[in-house]
């Protein structure tokens, strides 16, 4: 495959862009193949090339804006959204993985406007509400890890001065994706979501009542006696709140919130121990 050969050449030359290269064409090809089931092409070459070019400031802000517009569209971030156990997850998940890179570039060069940031927030929330393929590692095809990639994007988004109401929406969607009966998270998705939550809490002064309501909402799922489903959500919520408590305990100004989380976790687990 011509693209793969080109990207291997770039990798072997520390991702420097030869003067003879048609960068726009390479970018277009990478975006067209961002969801390839060839994990070397998708992860080791396409994503890693984008990462190096963006973080080393090789791409102009106009190019970054065009990349952002493309990855947020229906053929990338929302490509066949709602499907599960489908290869389409790789297109969605690796489109998502470019969002934090572009947000990091924006924090250096300030090329995105407030409306752009709000648009990204809305797209991320819609994505998390709709994504059904939550697999981590897929044998023979590599990492899908859609939720972890979305968590990384949320963490970069949380560094912006969004209104409290917008940040509250992010907290709510985190609670929603953790409180699932469809899968046990086993690939540190919860830890990456917690990183985003802590970024939000450190950057904002939330009303304590709002935080208490958010923590309490983790146990507001519809209880049934279908135990193979119940144990998944119990495990996900327990692991998330437990990890959140220990992470908050390490933050000097978050001790009170840590106690709220601990008390809720203890109360919740009384019903299951």
C-alpha positions in Angstrom: 0.0 0.0 0.0 1.5 3.3 -1.1 0.3 5.3 2.0 1.8 2.7 4.4 5.2 3.0 2.6 5.1 6.8 2.7 4.3 6.8 6.4 7.0 4.2 7.2 9.5 6.5 5.3 8.3 9.5 7.4 8.7 7.5 10.6 12.2 6.4 9.7 13.0 10.1 9.1 11.7 11.3 12.5 8.4 12.5 10.8 10.2 15.4 9.1 8.2 16.5 6.0 10.3 16.4 2.8 9.9 19.5 0.6 8.7 17.3 -2.3 5.8 15.9 -0.2 2.2 16.8 -0.9 1.2 17.2 2.8 -2.4 17.9 2.0 -2.7 14.7 0.0 -1.0 12.6 2.7 -3.4 14.1 5.3 -6.4 13.3 3.1 -5.3 9.7 2.7 -4.6 9.4 6.4 -8.1 10.6 7.2 -9.6 8.3 4.6 -7.8 5.3 6.3 -8.0 6.4 9.9 -10.2 3.4 10.8 -8.2 0.8 9.0 -8.3 -2.6 10.6 -4.6 -2.9 10.0 -3.5 -1.8 13.5 0.1 -0.9 12.3 -1.3 1.5 9.7 -4.0 2.9 12.0 -2.2 3.2 15.3 1.6 3.0 14.7 1.6 5.0 11.5 -1.5 7.2 10.9 -2.1 8.3 14.5 1.6 8.5 15.4 2.2 10.7 12.3 -0.6 13.0 13.2 0.6 13.2 16.8 4.1 14.1 15.8 3.1 16.6 13.2 0.6 18.3 15.4 2.6 18.4 18.6 5.8 19.5 16.8 3.8 22.3 15.2 4.5 21.1 11.6 0.9 21.9 10.5 -0.6 25.3 10.0 -3.7 26.3 12.0 -5.7 26.4 8.8 -4.8 22.7 8.2 -5.6 21.9 11.8 -9.0 23.5 11.5 -9.7 21.5 8.3 -8.7 18.3 10.1 -11.0 19.1 13.0 -13.9 19.8 10.7 -13.4 16.5 9.0 -13.0 14.3 12.0 -16.2 15.8 13.6 -18.3 14.9 10.6 -20.8 12.0 10.1 -18.3 9.9 8.2 -15.7 10.0 10.9 -16.6 10.6 14.6 -20.2 9.4 13.9 -19.5 6.8 11.2 -22.1 4.1 11.7 -22.6 5.3 15.3 -24.7 2.9 17.3 -23.2 -0.3 15.9 -21.5 -2.7 18.2 -18.9 -5.3 17.5 -18.3 -3.7 14.1 -15.1 -2.5 12.5 -16.7 1.0 12.2 -15.6 1.6 15.8 -12.0 2.1 14.6 -13.0 5.1 12.4 -14.9 6.7 15.3 -12.4 6.0 18.0 -9.3 7.1 16.1 -11.1 10.2 14.8 -11.8 10.9 18.5 -8.1 10.5 19.3 -7.1 13.5 17.1 -9.4 15.8 19.1 -7.1 16.1 22.1 -4.1 16.7 19.9 -5.9 19.6 18.1 -7.0 21.0 21.5 -3.4 20.9 22.7 -2.3 22.8 19.6 -5.1 25.4 20.2 -3.9 25.9 23.8 -0.6 27.1 22.2 -1.9 29.0 19.2 -5.4 30.0 20.1 -7.0 29.5 16.7 -10.3 28.1 17.9 -13.2 30.4 18.8 -15.6 29.9 21.7 -18.2 28.6 19.3 -15.7 26.0 18.1 -15.1 24.8 21.7 -18.8 24.6 22.4 -19.3 22.6 19.2 -16.6 20.2 20.2 -18.3 19.8 23.6 -21.6 19.1 22.0 -20.1 16.6 19.6 -18.3 14.8 22.4 -21.5 14.5 24.5 -23.5 13.3 21.6 -20.8 10.7 20.8 -20.7 9.4 24.3 -24.5 9.2 24.4 -24.6 7.2 21.2 -21.4 5.0 21.2 -22.3 1.4 21.8 -19.1 -0.3 20.9 -17.1 -0.2 24.1 -14.5 -2.9 23.5 -10.9 -2.3 24.5 -8.5 -4.5 22.7 -9.8 -6.4 19.7 -7.9 -9.6 18.8 -6.0 -9.3 15.5 -7.1 -5.7 15.0 -5.7 -3.9 17.9 -7.1 -1.2 20.2 -10.6 0.2 19.7 -10.8 1.8 23.2 -13.5 4.3 22.2 -14.3 5.4 25.7 -10.7 5.9 26.7 -10.0 8.0 23.7 -13.2 10.1 24.4 -11.9 10.5 28.0 -8.7 12.0 26.7 -10.7 14.4 24.6 -12.8 15.4 27.6 -9.7 16.0 29.7 -8.3 18.5 27.1 -11.7 20.1 26.8 -12.0 20.5 30.5 -9.0 22.8 30.5 -11.1 25.5 28.8 -13.1 28.2 30.6 -16.5 26.7 29.8 -19.5 27.8 31.9 -20.3 25.7 34.9 -23.5 24.4 33.2 -21.3 23.1 30.3 -18.9 21.4 32.7 -21.9 19.9 34.6 -23.0 18.3 31.3 -19.6 16.7 31.0 -19.8 15.3 34.5 -23.3 14.0 33.8 -22.2 12.1 30.6 -19.3 10.6 32.5 -21.7 9.3 35.1 -23.9 7.9 32.3 -21.2 6.0 30.5 -19.9 4.5 33.7 -23.4 3.4 34.8 -23.8 0.7 32.1 -25.0 -2.8 32.3 -23.6 -3.9 28.9 -19.9 -4.2 29.7 -17.3 -4.4 32.5 -14.7 -1.8 32.0 -11.3 -3.6 32.3 -8.9 -1.5 30.3 -8.5 1.6 32.6 -11.3 3.5 30.9 -12.5 4.7 34.4 -9.0 6.1 35.2 -8.9 8.2 32.1 -12.4 9.5 32.8 -11.4 10.3 36.3 -8.5 12.4 34.9 -11.0 14.5 33.1 -13.2 14.8 36.2 -10.3 16.0 38.3 -9.3 18.5 35.7 -12.9 19.9 35.8 -12.9 20.0 39.6 -9.5 21.7 39.9 -10.4 24.4 37.4 -13.9 25.2 38.7 -15.6 26.0 42.0 -18.7 23.9 42.0 -21.6 24.3 44.4 -21.3 21.5 47.0 -24.9 20.5 46.5 -24.3 20.1 42.8 -21.4 17.8 43.5 -23.3 15.8 46.1 -26.2 15.3 43.6 -23.7 14.2 40.9 -22.1 11.6 43.2 -25.5 10.4 44.4 -26.7 10.0 40.8 -24.2 7.1 40.3 -26.6 4.8 42.1 -29.8 6.0 40.5 -30.1 3.2 37.9 -33.1 1.0 37.5 -32.5 -2.0 39.7 -33.5 -5.5 38.5 -32.8 -9.1 39.5 -31.0 -9.8 36.2 -27.8 -10.3 38.2 -25.4 -10.8 35.3 -26.3 -7.3 34.2 -26.6 -5.8 37.7 -23.1 -7.0 38.6 -21.6 -5.2 35.6 -23.0 -1.8 36.7 -22.2 -2.4 40.3 -18.6 -3.2 39.5 -18.3 -0.3 37.1 -19.7 2.2 39.6 -17.7 0.7 42.6 -14.5 0.8 40.7 -15.0 4.3 39.4 -16.0 5.8 42.8 -13.2 4.0 44.6 -10.6 5.2 42.1 -12.1 8.7 42.2 -11.8 8.8 45.9 -8.1 7.8 46.0 -7.3 10.3 43.2 -9.1 13.1 45.0 -7.4 12.3 48.2 -4.1 13.2 46.5 -5.4 16.7 45.6 -4.9 19.3 48.3 -8.1 21.2 47.6 -10.4 18.2 47.0 -10.5 16.5 50.4 -14.1 17.4 51.0 -15.2 16.0 47.7 -13.2 12.9 48.4 -15.2 12.4 51.6 -18.5 12.8 49.7 -17.4 10.1 47.3 -16.1 7.7 50.0 -19.4 8.1 52.0 -21.5 7.3 49.0 -19.3 4.3 48.1 -19.6 2.8 51.6 -23.4 3.3 51.6 -23.8 1.8 48.2 -21.7 -1.3 49.0 -23.7 -2.1 52.2 -26.4 -3.5 49.9 -23.9 -5.9 48.2 -21.7 -7.1 51.0 
